[in-house]
Amino acid sequence: MADYPSLHLLIGGEQVTGGGRETEEVIDPATGETIGTLPRASTEDLDRALDGAKRGFRTWRDTPADKRAAILTKAAGLLKERVSQIAPAITREQGKPVKDAMGEVIYSAMLLEFYAGEIKRIYGRTLVRPTGQRVEVQYHPIGPVAGFAAWNFPMINVVRKIGGALAAGCSVIVKPSEETPAGGIALVQALLDAGVPGDAVQCVFGVPDTVSRHLLGSPIIRKVTFTGSTAVGKHLARLAADDLKVATMELGGHGPVLVFNDSDVDKVLDTMVAAKYRNAGQVCVSPTRFLIEEDVFERFRDGFVERARTVKVGSGFEEDTQMGPMANARGPDSLAKLIGNAKDKGANLLTGGERIGNRGFFHEPTVLSEVPVDADIMNNEPFGPVALLNPMKDEDSMIEEANRLPYGLAAYAWTQDPARRSRLAAEIETGMLAINGANVSGVDAPFGGVKWSGYGSEDGREGVMACMVPKTVHEAD
């Protein structure tokens, strides 16, 4: 067990707390106990952050590319140096095993390193014109950015709001989740310590709707980027539309997994069971609807249940823990309703289905099979440790079910048929597709979805260009 750090806002490079500000408690999901007190930004704090972002944009935009790249690289190094202090704080506030929290910090550092390189790869182009004429396409940073991050990845979600914007030359005001604030604070502090001006990257907290309305109501903010639920994403998109602000929305999913009879079933099981229960299923790209070709369904079902029953659930600080608690009290309560509804509709509960104990927010790894499509859990993202296993007749029916929902963030498929792989890549409606694997992200690859899973991309070159605007310059002698 590790000490939890003190919490504060970061405005203009200063740690801001006290002063009669409203506060809220941060809860350890493994115990249900309060571990920290977080200050909420006042209206004056938000206005000061906005004024700073306006100044910080001009300063950071005009900082030479080599210097900006060096600063981001240094920040990545600081995260690596501090991983043994940051990761336990993430585990305390979010619940995931500390080894997974360490991986989250390292991935965040890798993303900053990639973006440092992209700063030097923002290219325009010159168009062909007759002698005496010149047309040049330039790319410029869009302006101050407001970023809002979800609680399931306290640092990765935040670095995705900040990294591409800073690489593009924008200033950023970020609001990590109030439930998991320490990861975001640590990230912003590393950037400040590395040399990012205090006005160019700031961190605030408060009542989410109040903060978002205030920031997006200001003409200073030119872009909003958000990770979270589809419902909240639609709300923020409407607020952004009032001032025609650019938006990137990384929203909910309901990941389909297509398992064909030519796949290596044991390999699929070993890979996808681990992926399903990673972070207690609280992952926007979590594999959830397993669509299994009929003639391998029973073998797959039995193997999945066997493996699910061996997942070690416990405190994230215990060395053999594979799955920690859910991150908040809402998680087990929501799953109880969804699982109950599925059973009422005729689904088979094969293992799990219950909360574990009465301390903290632990839940059993759960498997449901033959789940009717009208069950709530087949249509609404469970965001928890629940796998849904259904037999499917053939490829066409599997693709139809994969595309049935209005979500399209991540999808998975297992097959040895090269022609089928090409068909799946063309026909599955998703922003990211993993074939014969469980990884759908990489620092150099765009991360984002389609339909109700949002629009725009983070990570990769696309994450930088999403924070830039083209300008065409026509010039004549």
Disulfide bonds with the S-S distance in Angstrom:
none
